[in-house]
Amino acid sequence: MVKKLRYYARFIVVSLLLNKIDLVKELIQELYHYVEEYVNVYEADDDEEWRLVISEVTAFMEVRCDSLNLAISRTENLRTSL
């Protein structure tokens, strides 16, 4: 199960690098469910670490989306001012 969690974490990073925002959102939800399953079935001690991974990826996504929205609005402002 840990291999599956690691795979999802790596896949999320690659998807982030490729700007596959919608895919990343889906993968985060899937990873969350797999982490919950992992914790419940195996009574894992590293559950906080996996939850931290999800938290950090989610925070990164929020910042990334905010910066993309800011760049888009700046571009639109430049177009209207010309």
C-alpha positions in Angstrom: 0.0 0.0 0.0 2.9 2.4 0.7 4.2 1.9 -2.8 0.8 3.0 -4.1 0.9 6.1 -1.9 4.4 7.0 -3.1 3.3 6.4 -6.7 0.4 8.9 -6.3 2.7 11.4 -4.6 5.2 11.2 -7.5 2.4 11.3 -10.1 1.0 14.5 -8.4 4.4 16.2 -8.6 4.8 15.3 -12.3 1.3 16.5 -13.0 2.0 19.8 -11.2 5.1 20.3 -13.4 3.1 19.7 -16.5 0.4 22.2 -15.3 -2.3 19.5 -15.3 -4.3 21.3 -12.6 -7.6 19.3 -13.0 -5.7 16.0 -12.9 -3.9 17.1 -9.8 -7.2 17.9 -8.0 -8.5 14.5 -8.8 -5.2 12.8 -7.7 -5.2 14.7 -4.4 -8.7 13.4 -3.6 -7.7 9.9 -4.6 -4.6 10.1 -2.5 -6.6 11.3 0.5 -8.9 8.3 0.2 -6.0 5.9 -0.1 -4.3 7.4 2.9 -7.5 7.0 5.0 -7.8 3.4 3.9 -4.1 2.8 4.7 -4.5 4.3 8.1 -7.7 2.3 8.9 -6.5 -1.0 7.5 -2.9 -1.1 8.6 -3.1 1.1 11.7 -0.1 2.9 10.3 2.2 5.1 12.5 3.1 7.4 9.6 -0.4 8.7 9.0 0.5 12.2 10.0 3.3 12.3 7.5 1.0 11.3 4.7 -1.6 13.9 5.8 1.2 16.4 5.7 2.0 15.5 2.1 -1.7 16.1 1.2 -1.7 19.3 3.1 1.5 20.6 1.4 0.3 19.7 -2.1 -3.1 21.3 -1.5 -1.4 24.5 -0.2 0.9 24.5 -3.2 -2.0 24.1 -5.6 -3.8 27.1 -3.9 -0.8 29.3 -4.3 -0.2 28.1 -7.9 -3.8 28.8 -8.9 -3.7 32.2 -7.2 -0.6 33.1 -9.1 -2.0 31.9 -12.4 -5.2 34.0 -11.8 -3.1 37.0 -10.9 -1.0 36.6 -14.1 -4.1 36.3 -16.2 -5.7 39.4 -14.7 -2.5 41.4 -15.3 -2.4 40.3 -18.9 -6.1 41.3 -19.4 -5.3 44.7 -17.7 -2.4 45.2 -20.1 -4.6 44.4 -23.1 -7.3 46.8 -22.1 -4.9 49.6 -21.4 -3.3 49.3 -24.9 
